[in-house]
Amino acid sequence: MSDRSTPSRWFSERPGLSLLTILSTALAVLIILPYLQYVLLAIVLAYVLMPAQRRLEQYVRSMTAALVLVAVAILVILLPVMYVLAIALREALQLLTAIQEGTLGMADIEQRLEATGYVIDLSDLYETYQEPIGTAAQGLATSGIELVSGLPGLLIGLTVTLFVLFALLRDGDRLVVWIQQVLPIEAEIQEELLTELDRLMWASVVGNVLVAAIQALALGIGLAVLGLPAVVFLTVATFVLALLPLVGAFGVWVPVALYLLVVGDFVGAGALVIYGSIVSASDTYLRPALIGRTSAFNSAIIVVGIFGGIIIFGAVGLFVGPVILGGAKVTLDVFAREQTAELKPPIGPGSDRPAADPAVDTSAQTGVRAVIEDATPADADTRVESAGSQAPSERQPDDGDGDEGDDASESDDENDDDGDSDDESDAIDLAEDEPRDGNDR
């Protein structure tokens, strides 16, 4: 086995180089950590744009293709997303302000509830929950202020994203080959891990995001037709919730339908229920068609990956969180399988333990199983006895052809009849040989 598959031996034989490698890698990680989320964003964008990069490379140089795709990423992905998020943040602030000031149709809601026989004072209810509502509004406002004040850092991070994206598009294949050469892992295992990672990236980045985007866009159009406020904010909220299993667009259109029902817009509420149900049901058909099936993903991994990814990596954690958890599961599965294979004794040609029975061998001429050298004496005696007990049955002729058996029995009878004459002739020959032996001496 090569040194690549035995890193511990490599470390013991070359401690200086190993220590330098670990130290330089640790320093590189420390440098990357402040902008890790932007580097991960570049990796996600590069994965999405790589098929287009390979198509463009058939007509232009790789550098030119990478520059074109970076420009496309800026104009089609980054700028529209930032614009939509800014509008959603503004609408969220307006919505919370309306709730805080009691201008969100509270009087109409009270009248509708009183007409049904329920007497409720929304002002008292608001006073009861004024503190959490105010805290939410304050937190959202603080986030907006921090976003504006941190605009220089955001611009630096996006610059890092664009440069890393350009490098990955231009030299992505060579980077993968370099990683395969550096990692002390067998080529077969590397290929398996890369294949599973590609499936995870497709399922999380392309499949889940595309399904969530389709559902959010469809529901947003329906909300705009109904004339509801804060459509952009509700659309963004639908996109985020659609990434979560068992939640999806339900988390948006159900509260909105209840609001329309309370304020007396029964037609709008009914239309939204029907339309929202269709949007939510589309998840059943879109997700298997776009994602397929992968054993590394389940509901727990997706939910924990999304929320944990957001906390650790920010917004990009929506996409990379499930991939990291799914990749960890796949890696542990491969590790456990390889460990189990190493603990089991090898069986088959070229191993210390042959696949056949080690104590006996079968003769091609006689059909009798004889003892070979590797067997112990006790095993050999036992197997020879069993072989001897089976030998006569193996030499019996077939029922369909008895000529050979008859000839053999006749020959045996003739040999028995001539037994006495043969003994006498042997005695005469022995007597004649004795004088000649004496003369020779």
Summary of the structure (lengths in Angstrom):
residues: 441
radius of gyration: 41.1
end to end distance: 70.0
largest distance: 148.1
contacts: 1176
relative contact order: 0.06
helix: 80%
strand: 1%
